[in-house]
Amino acid sequence: MLQTPYYLVDKAKLLKNMEKIAYVRKHSGAKSLLALKCFATWSVFDLMQDYMDGTTSSSLYEVKLGKEKFAGETHAYSVAYADNEIAEVLANSDKIIFNSIGQLQRFAEVSEGKPRGLRVNPQVSTSAFIIADPARPYSRLGEWDPVKIEAVIEQISGFMFHNNCENRDFNRFDEMLNLIEERFGHLIARMQWISLGGGIHFTGEDYPLDAFCQRLKAFADKYQVQVYLEPGEAAITQSTSLEVTVLDTLFNGKNLAIVDSSIEAHMLDLLIYRESAKMAPCDGPHTYMVCGKSCLAGDIFGEFNFAQPLQPGDRLSFQDAAGYTMVKKNWFNGVKMPSIAVKQLDGSIELVREFDYTDFVNNLS
Ligand SMILES: Cc1ncc(COP(=O)(O)O)c(C=O)c1O
């Protein structure tokens, strides 16, 4: 048995998402690029690149990773490029998307000849969290004024809209695309490609995939554009777990169990959004608050029920631990960094990365 903590990426589960993504390409013509900001565990890119069309990025390092490790197209996007990185970004990408007209103008000369796009902010979104809402008041994420965009239209061949966030509702997606068309349709018609961003949970159970494909195809046909999607979470949802071991139990008004991991260090997004982790199916009369081993008082994964009282040495498995977790892990408290293991399609489990004290030391100086 592998030493905990470790993330376990299950390729068979990943494959289910990949097959839906390939179905969407076949039936709608839309290409899907993996959003590396969500998931950049390159050990499983060999599987993913057979079903997806490439990657999209949020920085120089992500664009380089995409180019180096994932077949297909490499899109570069960043909220703002620095002068000293733009040459390398251009050298490692097939298309570059600027976040603002200011950046497009600043790098107009150096990016001449490269397919260029602009991020457009349609000022509508589906986010329930202000921190994750690209359409929040005073948002810096993209240009919103059709008049200003029209003035630079000759310099670009595509737009990127990213306004869906964890959107499971096809009707809401459709409604927002209608709004985008009303406001920007006359400009979209002058483009060659349109990225509709990420945040669309089309690989989820019961998502109306055929209606989604028809809508994407109708959009592409109407404006004669190549549509791109940038799935992050939708590509890797339900594929990965974080495996931990109970180190201690206490009673302090509630049963508490401390595990060899930390929500702050290893599943940070749950802490930011104040959500509970998901435990592998378990039930029973014994309720425990499962806590991390960092010194943060609120380092709590959640409350779960178990058939038996928990004991040191028991193994627990947190589900759905791929998206925005491994990319955000950190060395807070010097807690041992989870290894990365991959469950191959034949069922064998391969340890692909271990971290040790040297990695901790090298992280700072
Ligand atoms: C521009 C862009 N594309 C794609 C994504 C991926 O979104 P998700 O992981 O929700 O699919 C994001 C997420 O923030 C994004 O900002």
The ligand as a Tripos MOL2 file, in Angstrom:
@<TRIPOS>MOLECULE
LIG
   16    16     1     0     0
SMALL
NO_CHARGES

@<TRIPOS>ATOM
      1 C1        -10.3220   32.1000  -19.1450 C.3       1 LIG1
      2 C2        -10.6740   30.8220  -18.4540 C.ar      1 LIG1
      3 N1        -10.8490   29.7060  -19.1890 N.ar      1 LIG1
      4 C3        -11.1570   28.5190  -18.6110 C.ar      1 LIG1
      5 C4        -11.3110   28.4000  -17.2430 C.ar      1 LIG1
      6 C5        -11.6330   27.0530  -16.6540 C.3       1 LIG1
      7 O1        -12.8140   27.0800  -15.9380 O.3       1 LIG1
      8 P1        -13.4240   25.7470  -15.2910 P.3       1 LIG1
      9 O2        -12.3530   25.0460  -14.5400 O.co2     1 LIG1
     10 O3        -14.5040   26.2490  -14.3850 O.co2     1 LIG1
     11 O4        -13.9610   24.9380  -16.4340 O.co2     1 LIG1
     12 C6        -11.1570   29.5490  -16.4300 C.ar      1 LIG1
     13 C7        -11.3310   29.4770  -14.9740 C.2       1 LIG1
     14 O5        -11.2160   30.3850  -14.2400 O.2       1 LIG1
     15 C8        -10.8160   30.7940  -17.0600 C.ar      1 LIG1
     16 O6        -10.6450   31.8960  -16.3310 O.3       1 LIG1
@<TRIPOS>BOND
     1     1     2 1
     2     2     3 ar
     3     2    15 ar
     4     3     4 ar
     5     4     5 ar
     6     5     6 1
     7     5    12 ar
     8     6     7 1
     9     7     8 1
    10     8     9 2
    11     8    10 1
    12     8    11 1
    13    12    13 1
    14    12    15 ar
    15    13    14 2
    16    15    16 1
@<TRIPOS>SUBSTRUCTURE
     1 LIG1         1 GROUP 0 **** ****
